[in-house]
Amino acid sequence: MPNVKFRASRRTLTSHAGLSIIGQCLEIAGVDSLDGHFPTTLGMRTSDVVKSYLGLLCLGMSDYDAIENFRQDKPFKQLLSLQKVPSTATLRQRLEKLAANDLQACTATGSTTLLSLAEAPITAETTHVCLDIDTFVMDNSNSKKEGVSRTYQQVDGYTPIAAYLGNEGW
């Protein structure tokens, strides 16, 4: 992946602006190592599937169909170091297959690896490190996704849980 340099500009930033940092974080976390654990299917690397979906999530899109807008998008492909951007069907099918084959076990250390290799500071208060855990609602009203149900905010969707580590909020 090319080393991206940042500088001040008067240009308007696009939604892709943050993907350069995301791409570098995915490289540091070693997402490409997933290709050694899970086989390439029909020319689509596992790392490309995972990075594509993470790219969508970072752009605020959780629907598999949203990937179609990025299939011919060169900056999306370049910034995430993708060989190919999967189709909607490939993205959904491969992620379901990966979940069934315990993708989570292979990615469990990715966050700590990223924080460690990036030498991210984690500030402690006295002798304790703050770990803030909370839920948030992802509104999926009017979607046809499986598992969507009523949330505490009275919308149809999901209520994932997030954790933020240290005063920096990792």
Secondary structure, DSSP 8 states (H G I E B T S, - for coil): ---------SS---TTTTHHHHHHHHHHHTGGGHHHHS--BTTB-HHHHHHHHHHHHHTT---GGGGGGGTT-HHHHHHTT-S----HHHHHHHHHHHHHTTHHHHHTTHHHHHHHHTT-----BTTB--EEEEE--EE-TT---TT-EE-TTSSEEE--EEEEETTTT-
